[in-house]
Amino acid sequence: MVHRNAPLSETGRLRLAQCVIDDGWPLRRAAERFQVAVTTAARWSSRYRAEGPAGMADRSSRPHRSPNQTPTRTERRIIKVRVIRRWGPARIAYLLGLNVSTVHKVLSRYGLARLRWLDRPTGRVIRRMHSPHCGDLVHVDVKKLGKIPAAAGMAEGRSLRRQPQCPSRQKQRRARQVLPSGPRLPLPAHRDRRTLTVGLLRTVGATNAKPPPPRSGYAPTHGSPSTASLLKKVLTDNGSCYRSHAFRDALGEIKHRRTRPYRPQTNGKVERFHRTLADEWAYARLYTSDLERCDEFPRWLHTYNHHRGHTALGGQPPATRIPNLSGQYI
């Protein structure tokens, strides 16, 4: 295999060497003819004189001896510390008195998984959840945002004016805003988690669900028949809103899976979406009111679904994974 920066292929090297050895060309003339340096022409001519056409093949660039190579015993110690303690290159290098780059190269050479790919308690590679079809497994959760005081504004997640302390837990709940992770509901904010989750479930297409009990400030949504037939499983945490009878009735025939207690990594997809939601929309710029921030949400959600590239999708937006999306445009 010819190096991508090599000026000559094996056939070109053979021709150059034949011109010098067989035809008697001077090295400088052959170098000018084949657009290479004189030393390059001399090297291939010497190989052709010694080995013939077989000497024109590529050779390994690895040196015959490496006096500064890391000893095998040291490599074994690095791997042992990594497997037992699951430390990164910096901590391993500090423990063994080595350079961080040396430890990193040893770990890469032996193909050890990165720490972010491992489950720290067990050391096993984390199995990523990936459903082959849209709707096979839908992750559901809610996100709480701090309410923006009137005429105060909010920047970088902190209000510019300190809110008065709420004396009761009920007032504290009223001071928070809850938004869904997924399709936007008609109402920009809900104070009832159970109503929110049931409405969100109906929004993504659970047309076979029973309507939730009427509540003040709740507006029913319309499911999409195209997604109703695709929704098969729903993954949630163990919150009280997901253990309610209303949510169970809204599921209908849809299977409900719950995460292990105190294990938010299982629902990591929606947790990561919460971080993106906060960084790129909720606290991305200064908002003067809740209404202004909620009005910005549909535009940001459209950008997220249709234009923002995702590393998990090879730089493509999520809408590319749904070929029959109604009104799709990218």
Beta strands, then each sheet from edge to edge (+ up, - down):
strand 1: 138-139
strand 2: 142-146
strand 3: 154-155
strand 4: 158-159
strand 5: 176-180
strand 6: 233-236
strand 7: 255-258
sheet 1: 1+ 6+ 7+
sheet 2: 2+ 5-
sheet 3: 3+ 4-
end
